[in-house]
Amino acid sequence: MPMLDVSAALTNPYTLDTFDVNRVQEIMNNYGEMTTNVQTFPGESGVVYPEGPEDLARRPEAELNAKTIVIITRFALRGMSSDSNDGKRYQPDIVTWRNDNYIVVRVEDWSNFASGFVKCTCSSTDMVDQSTRTI
């Protein structure tokens, strides 16, 4: 295990931001029909920053920005997964940050560098994102 512990930087109030998480559980009935149950976790905290360029893709059907963010948090964000205890299946978490919705596309365990932290890459699901705001 590495000797570097970055948890102090990841819990500093000056670097933290808040976001909401919607966790979607898939439930299949006896007839094979799928329904969903959404659980909301408001006000979670973590370090949030943009990942990569947000280049404009001009296509015949639409103009789109490929907006992605990275979140480092102690909240256990999930991609597509199942629970090993009860076998329940979950769709990827939906994160709402600055009024834009993002779907978790990659989850990395950062336990070696900061106990209990995960690093997640999230991709925007909105057709048009909010404009950039400056403070």
Secondary structure, 3 states (H helix, E strand, C coil): CCCCCCHHHHCCCCCCEEEEEEEEEEEECCCCCEEEEEEEEEEEEEEEEECCCCCEEECCCCEEECCEEEEEECCCCCCCEECCCCCCEECCCEEEECCEEEEEEEEEECCCCCCCCEEEEEEECCCCCCCCCCC
